């Protein structure tokens, strides 16, 4: 740099020398910027906020990501899991939106239906899904409503005739919302009991006989976390919520197939759109564009990495990913759904419809 500046100074008037030094300093800084970007996360760690308790499907996917995302990011940061259960993922989403630093050192994952909670007007929702920095989603597995094998309910016709107890966390979320929706539209008789801390607690309650079913869990998660229950038919899927049937559930009806009216069709379509947001990952709003681009590029590279793919397969964690831009489009479609449809769906899913 000194030689360059000296060379220019020999042919420049003294009055221009400060200007020339400034120009060269800016040029050299510009040349150094890409190298700095390549080290952005060096000596940093990234906290991955998981909106559920340890032991469930979100936790399993998140720990997989924590082992494989860091090496794909500039500076190869460590990824540290922080479980933040509460209100079916809303507590984690609020934290990411309101409190988390906007520098890429905090990302999060939570319930696939979290964007729909916003548009449904849930009272404790303070985030705005369209403003989030969506990195991508890992799966598109259909949600399922299941009964326990000893319940005596093996299909929806049985559920119309016989009452069984369904466990849920609270009135917020699909564990309560899906069975309530079925009660209010096709006449099932699910009795929903709230107060469980997590989906893992609901599963334990099914084993103990406290409840006879669970109102929501992705089919891929059942296969990953409780494969023996699937293999031994301890759980019976009564309905699947998504955009197309799971290949290994050809006889289980899709929610969209159950519509009895045009209103039902609109409501079921809105509810089913959320299925493609399974295992979503996001950063806080307001990240510098280059930092968001780094995170998205790292997430995409992770998905293509053979070690990541092999470990996912060993853990029975199905990967059917959406890139960040596509996920952001789907979230926007959920948020922009007709307000009349959203209001009606919300009333039925919270058991308030008349």
PyMOL commands that set and color helices and strands:
alter all, ss='L'
color gray80, all
select helices_A, chain A and resi 2-9+14-37+57-68+70-72+87-98+114-119+129-131+156-161+174-186+199-208+219-225+227-231+255-258+262-277+289-304+306-314+324-335+339-349
alter helices_A, ss='H'
color red, helices_A
select strands_A, chain A and resi 45-50+78-83+106-110+133-137+143-148+164-167+190-193+213-218+235-241+280-283+322-323
alter strands_A, ss='S'
color yellow, strands_A
deselect
rebuild
show_as cartoon
